[in-house]
Every structure is written in structure tokens, then in C-alpha cells.
Amino acid sequence: MQASRLSSKGQIVIPKEVRETLGLKPGQTVVFVTVGNTVTLVPQRDISDLRGIIKGADISNYRDRSDLEDTRGLGG
């Protein structure tokens, strides 16, 4: 487990091992996601990084909005 100390200016150094694991580069934006007392650091990726992410996905059980409405008794 890696640790870092909060400075008086509220800054934290991300340990080298963590930066390398996450592939963080200088100047890159990260997002802090908080849930209760837990903070998760998430690298903000460029939208182009998502290209091809669902290639080959099985969509045979895909349900569209009309299917969802029908199961709630709201469909026509």
C-alpha cells in the first residue's frame, strides 16, 4: 500500500508506483470521486480512448426503452 502526506496547501504527491500503474502523465487531469469517507482517484481519459471498447460485445439480450416500459405496464 502506498501512502502520501497532505501538505499545508492541501496538496498530495501521488507515489511513482501508483502513477505508473494508472499511466498518469504530467498535466493529466484526475477526478476525485467521494463516497462517504472514501476517495477514489480516477484518471480522466480522452473520449478517443473509448474507441473500440465494445467491439465484439454480445447484444443478443439487449433491451430497448420500449421493452423496459412494457415491463412496467407503461408501454402501449
C-alpha positions in Angstrom: 0.0 0.0 0.0 1.3 3.4 -0.9 0.9 6.5 1.3 1.3 10.2 0.9 1.0 13.1 3.3 -1.3 16.1 2.7 0.7 19.4 2.7 -0.4 22.6 4.4 -1.6 23.8 0.9 -3.8 20.7 0.5 -1.5 19.1 -2.0 -0.7 15.4 -2.2 2.1 13.7 -4.2 0.9 10.6 -6.0 3.6 7.9 -5.5 5.6 7.0 -8.6 4.4 3.3 -8.4 0.7 4.5 -8.4 1.3 7.0 -11.3 3.0 4.2 -13.3 0.2 1.7 -12.6 -2.5 4.2 -13.6 -0.5 5.5 -16.6 -0.7 9.1 -15.3 1.3 11.7 -17.1 2.3 15.3 -16.1 -0.5 17.7 -16.7 -3.2 15.0 -16.9 -6.5 15.7 -15.1 -7.7 13.3 -12.4 -11.1 13.2 -10.9 -11.7 12.6 -7.1 -14.8 10.5 -6.5 -16.0 10.6 -2.9 -18.4 8.1 -1.3 -18.8 8.6 2.4 -15.3 8.7 3.8 -13.7 7.0 0.8 -12.0 8.9 -2.0 -11.2 7.2 -5.3 -8.7 8.8 -7.8 -9.8 8.3 -11.4 -7.7 9.4 -14.4 -9.8 11.4 -16.7 -9.4 9.9 -20.2 -9.9 11.4 -23.6 -13.1 10.3 -25.4 -11.0 8.9 -28.2 -9.7 6.3 -25.6 -13.1 4.7 -25.7 -12.9 3.9 -29.4 -13.5 0.1 -29.9 -14.3 -0.5 -26.3 -17.4 -2.5 -27.0 -16.2 -4.2 -30.2 -17.4 -7.8 -30.2 -19.9 -7.2 -27.4 -22.9 -9.7 -27.2 -26.0 -7.6 -27.8 -28.4 -10.6 -28.2 -30.1 -9.8 -24.9 -30.2 -6.1 -25.5 -33.4 -4.4 -24.4 -34.5 -1.1 -25.7 -36.6 1.6 -23.9 -39.9 0.2 -25.3 -39.1 -3.2 -23.7 -38.5 -1.5 -20.3 -41.7 0.5 -20.5 -43.7 -2.7 -21.3 -42.4 -4.5 -18.2 -43.6 -1.5 -16.0 -47.0 -1.6 -17.5 -46.4 1.8 -19.2 -46.0 0.6 -22.8 -48.6 0.9 -25.5 
